[in-house]
Amino acid sequence: MEPTLLLDLAIKALVDNIDNLDKDLVKIIIVPFRQKMLKEMFEMVRNHHLQCNCRDNHLEKMWAILPFLFKSKFYTKLNFVDLPRMNCPFSTVTNPRFQEFIRCLGANTPNLRELKIYEPTSDEYSLEERELNSIIQLKNLALLKIYNVQVPLSGILDLSRECEKLDCIRASKVMIDVELSSAAFGDDFAFICIEAYDFYLGRTSLNMVRTIPTRDPKYKAYTHYVRLSLRPRKIQELFLLAQSFAEKLKDIWIDFSKLADFEEMVEFPHLPHIKYAEIDCEGESAHALRCFMKRNGQSLQELTLTYVDIKDKMTFGEIFSSCPNLQNLELFACTLVGNDAPVYAMQQLKRFQWHGLNRFFILHF
């Protein structure tokens, strides 16, 4: 029998029985064959459909062996998308098995600079204290992305403090277990983007960068830049988030379409440093928008409005009287009434765009 076939049998036997073997002994035995076994495993996964019995959880068994095969001081990048995958009916990876692999990374791949964690299957996955401690051991880590995997906000904040070389953190399912405020983040990261669409569920997403991005010229004028995106359901939720970031907030996006008690709003929180705002009314009442502009319009340089309905009788004059320092104005499917835009306000605009349902109008000044 050819050596490669023997190795295939050895890998299969190891995968099938890994939970019954002495883990420390396995670590010692496979050292001379680790790279070859890893290569052969990828090949076996590619051909798995040819021999799958459609009964056993082969994906779970494969993940059980990964902590023994992914071990090298030379690994600098790990993307979970590149891990072996198989089209195996009814196969899945349990959260404990997923966490087991994360817990090995600190010891197995100490020189990782980029780590991108994705959910292995459609199940629910989470990073808890032991998994986060493993990632904290990666002292050279510069980029961390965590997609569709629950991670506590307290853990993200610990990572941002402990991993001194970490330049960028992105996470899409951050569970809010500590106060979500500008004070909690400190000043170590220059650019922070928070998408609190599911704040009512106690969840948000984060993008934190240690240096100001260069992709947009408007960022260059700032040493710290905070952007907040909201889809509030209650005024209390809206006020809590707006006030928590008021002192550092430069940029805000709000979808008012889900706000149930908007008519009860009397005054919007003051955001003294706000420069850019995108407001989506989705054809609902513009009362909350009016409250926002009345309180915060003076400092706005750019304003984008979406679906302000004709029933609200909003005029250009009202927008410019509330926001006298606008340089850019963009309208999407908005039906404004009247032709009362003051000449001085239009003259100071550098860019004006009006996207209609069936037309598009743009002016550069």
Stockholm file with secondary structure:
# STOCKHOLM 1.0

chainA/1-365         MEPTLLLDLAIKALVDNIDNLDKDLVKIIIVPFRQKMLKEMFEMVRNHHLQCNCRDNHLEKMWAILPFLFKSKFYTKLNFVDLPRMNCPFSTVTNPRFQEFIRCLGANTPNLRELKIYEPTSDEYSLEERELNSIIQLKNLALLKIYNVQVPLSGILDLSRECEKLDCIRASKVMIDVELSSAAFGDDFAFICIEAYDFYLGRTSLNMVRTIPTRDPKYKAYTHYVRLSLRPRKIQELFLLAQSFAEKLKDIWIDFSKLADFEEMVEFPHLPHIKYAEIDCEGESAHALRCFMKRNGQSLQELTLTYVDIKDKMTFGEIFSSCPNLQNLELFACTLVGNDAPVYAMQQLKRFQWHGLNRFFILHF
#=GR chainA/1-365 SS CCHHHHHHHHHHHHHHHGGGSCHHHHHHHTGGGHHHHHHHHHHHHHTGGGTCCSSSCHHHHHHHHHHHHCCCTTCCEEEGGGSCCCCCTTCCCCHHHHHHHHHHHHHHCTTCSEEEEECSSSSCCBCCHHHHHHHHTCTTCCEEEEESSBEEHHHHHHHHHHCTTCCEEEEEEEECCSCCSHHHHTTSCSEEEEEETTGGGTEEEEEEESSCCSSSGGGGGCSCEEEEEECCSSHHHHHHHHHHTTTTEEEEEEEGGGCTTGGGCCCCCCCTTCCEEEEECTTSCSHHHHHHHHHHGGGCSEEEEECCCGGGCCCHHHHHHHCTTCSEEEEESCCCCCCCCCHHHHHHCSEEEEECSSCEEEEEC
#=GC SS_cons         CCHHHHHHHHHHHHHHHGGGSCHHHHHHHTGGGHHHHHHHHHHHHHTGGGTCCSSSCHHHHHHHHHHHHCCCTTCCEEEGGGSCCCCCTTCCCCHHHHHHHHHHHHHHCTTCSEEEEECSSSSCCBCCHHHHHHHHTCTTCCEEEEESSBEEHHHHHHHHHHCTTCCEEEEEEEECCSCCSHHHHTTSCSEEEEEETTGGGTEEEEEEESSCCSSSGGGGGCSCEEEEEECCSSHHHHHHHHHHTTTTEEEEEEEGGGCTTGGGCCCCCCCTTCCEEEEECTTSCSHHHHHHHHHHGGGCSEEEEECCCGGGCCCHHHHHHHCTTCSEEEEESCCCCCCCCCHHHHHHCSEEEEECSSCEEEEEC
//
